[in-house]
Each structure stands twice: as C-alpha cells, then as structure tokens.
Amino acid sequence: MKYTSAENILPKELIEEIQRYCQGQYVYIPREQGTRSKWGTRSGAKKELENRNKEIKDKFLCGESKESLATDYCLSISSIKKIVYES
C-alpha cells in the first residue's frame, strides 16, 4: 500500500478536524462498501485455483487416486476430497 500525504489530497479544514482526533499517526481509510474487488480477481489467483481444481477433478475422473493427487499438488487428502466431490 502506498502512503499519500493528507495535505496533497484533503482540504485544510478536513485535516484540521482529523487532527482533533489523531496527530502524526498513520490512519487507514477503508474503501466504501461495494467498491472492493473480490478476492483473487485482480491478481488472477482465483482463476489459477479454478484451473488447478478442474485439473484435479479431471485426473480423479480418469482414475488417479486421492492420495496420489494429494502428493502431486501438496494438498491434504481431505482438501482433495472437497475438490473432487464439490458440485
């Protein structure tokens, strides 16, 4: 996260009001509700996991064992079960 000086983006009156509550501290201002991206959409991580899970399901349907898949993908057997048995 990049820090921006409040003096560069906020009106003087607002800075003075904020200073009544905190001075010289870092303050995190969250995004408005509904403006946040869903997890993994910007980085592509969600799509990568979807592709990995599809690959695991396909290999399972072709006869590969859960134990072998768990070893190949460094996952627990219970994680493999969740992937291959999800609807």
N, C-alpha and C positions, 0 to 999 in steps of 0.2 A: 504494500500500500504506500502510495506517495503522499507525503505531508505537504500541505499548502498553507501558507501564512494567511491567517484570517484577514489581515489588513489588505490583502490582494483581492479578496472575493466578497467580503461582507461590508455593509455600510457601518460607518463610525458609530452610529447610535446603537446598533445591534452589538457591536464589540463591547461598548461600554456597559450594556446590560448584562452580557455574558460575564464580564469581569466582576460584576457584583457577586457572582456565584463561584467563580474559579479564576485564578490568575496564574499564568506561567505553567499550566498543566496541559497535557495532551487530552483532547476531548474527541471521542469517536461519535460521529453523527451518522446513524444508520440511514439506509435508503428508505424511501416511502414504501409502504405495503404495496405489493403487486408489481414493483419495479425490479425486483431481484430476479436474476436468471436462475433457473432450476439447476440443481447440482449436475455438473459434468457436461452441460450443454456448450459452454464456451471453450472448454479445454479439449473436448472430444472424448473424455473419459467414459461418459455414459455409452457412447456408440461403441467404443472399444470393448466394454464389458458385454454389451449386447451381442457383438460379433463373437467374442470368446464363448459366451454361454450357448450360442447357436451351434458353434463348432463342437462343444462338449456334448450337446444333445444329439447332434448328428452322429458322432462317434459312438455314443451309447446305443443309439438305434441300430448301428451297424455291428453291434456285438461286443464293443470294448467294455471291460468291467469297470465298475465304480472305483475299485481300488487302483487300477491302472491309470484311470483318468485323474484321480486324486494325486497320484505321484507325478504324472506328467504336468499338471497345472499347479502344483504346490498348494493344493486345497485339501481340506478335510473331507472325509467320506460323507459326512452329514451335509457339507456345502454342495458336494456333487449331487447328492440326493435331492436337495432343494432345487437345483438347476434342472435336473432331468425329469423330475416329477411335477414341475410347475405347469400350470395350464397354458 
